[in-house]
Amino acid sequence: MTQESEIYIGISEKELAASKAEFELELEGELTAPYTEMYLGQLYAAIGEVNSPAEFIRKGEELHHKIAHDVYGPLILGCAQFMGQYLSSAGIEGNVYYALRDAKPLMTAAVHVMPSFGLNPVGIYINRPLCGIGDEINPEVVPNGDMTAMTKKYLGQNGALGQEKVGWVDAGCWGTVPLVLKMHHFQAKDYYPVFFYSHNPEVPDYLHQLSGGTGVSEEALNCMNDSLECLFPSPVRRPLLLVEQCGQVVPKLKPSSVLSQKWGEAALGGIAQYAQEKSGQGITFTEQQDALETFLAKIEQSKQGIWSGTLWQSTPIWSQGEDFLAKYPKGLFGV
């Protein structure tokens, strides 16, 4: 039993049931209700029968840690290497900004890789609602007024406005946030967003670079990106407000469910362990392609109703996505 799980040794069945209900609602906000029901059905079946709530949490931790280490670890480490090479070749030095919450798994590996490129990963809470953008899957996520001035101050106090060249990392995938940031905050700067997966040809990404010429479908790549939100639940809910405290702008954060906290921490621990094991040697491109094949096999396993730490298909595509891309400015980034 991990030291962290021992904290929850006294959790009651009633408290676990409440946490499971809260966890379900959190996932529904990311995946939709039908996807959540199927995913959790697979996950809870994989956990199996337990003798106590603490054992339920512990077994969930073990599953999340193992899949993160074995399946996601090679890809996320490869992503860190790709992004380090891309951003450093663009002449970026010092801080590279990781959009929290979604990019936290990427940042977890990046802290072991980016320093070798002269780069320093910095986590910063910037998301769609803070940029005035709604969420089609979760109608409860709505912008709370104009956050432009607060966002500018928040970016400034984190050093982003003081750099002539700004590297920006996110999981993906349409480029809505980079567009707002470029138009309102980085107009006069060389701004380089880069994603784990991108629908947008104006924003480079790792998965297309890795899979180029292999025949992997766009649906499979999209599913890989969506799966990040399943295996890496966040310890905090998506912030909808920036507030001032003691002269500093900070995101208004609320803790997630116990299950999100514990299982998310376990998954991040799996990534950190893998990155540490590969420290000093990195991961070859061939190893990354092998990891891609492993991930695709896990998607097929999930299609059979067996929990694999991935989804079986991508979540519903944004209904306005194609119109958005058709109007997206060309050549906006890196210039």
C-alpha positions, 0 to 999 in steps of 0.5 A: 500500500502506498503512503498516500493510500494510507491517508484514506484507510479510514474512508467509509463505503458511503464516502467512497460512493460519494467520491465515485459519483463526483468522479463520474460527473467530472469525467462526464464533463470531459467525455460525455455521459455515455462514454463515461458510463462505458469507461468506468464500467471497464475500469471498475471491472478491472479493479474487481472485488475488494475488501475495503474502500482503501483497497479499491483506491489502492488497486486503482492507483496501481492500474493507473501507474502501470498503464501510465508507465508502460503505455503512455510513458514512451510516447509522452517522453518522445513528445518531450524530446520532439518539443524540445528539439522543435522549440530550441531550433526556433531559437526559444530559450528559458521558459516554455509554458505548459497549459494546465490542466491538460498538459500536466502529463506532458510537463511531468516528462518535460522536466526531465528533458527540456533542461538539456535543450536550455528550456524550463517548463512552467505550468500556467492555468490558461484554458478555453473559458479563461479565454472567453471560449465555451465548451460544447461537451460541458455546457456548465463550463462558461466564460465568466466575463472578460478575462483579457486584462486579468489574463494579461497580468497573469501571463506577465507575472509568470514571465511570458510577456517578457520573452520575445519568443514564446513556446506554448505546449498543450495537449491539443487539439483545435487551436482556439486558445493559441489564437486568442493568446496571439491576437490579444497577448502575443501580437508583437512576439514570435509565438510557437504553440505545439500540441500532443495532437492537433486538428489544426495544420497551423499548429504542429504536433507530436502524434502526426510527426510520429505517425507520418507515413504509417497509415495510422488513422486520424480517428486513432490519433484523436482517440489517443489524445482524448484518452489522456483525459481518462488516465490522467484525471486532474486533482483540481477542477477546470478553473473558470476565473482568475482572481487577485490575491495579495497583488497576484493574479491566480486561478480560482482552483477547486479540488477534484474528487478523491479518486481524481486526486489519487488516481491522477497522482498515480498516473503522473507518478508512472510518467515520472518514473519512466522519464527517470528510468530513461534519463540520460539516454532518452528514447529512440524514434523506433521505440516511439513507433513501437509504443505507438503500435502498443497504444493502438493495440490498447485501443483495440482491447478497449473496443472489446470491453476490456479496460486498457487505460484508453478510450475505444474511439474519440469523443464527439468532434466539435460541431463547428470545428471545420468552419473554425479551421476554414477561417483560421488565419494562415501563417500566424505563429512563429512570425 
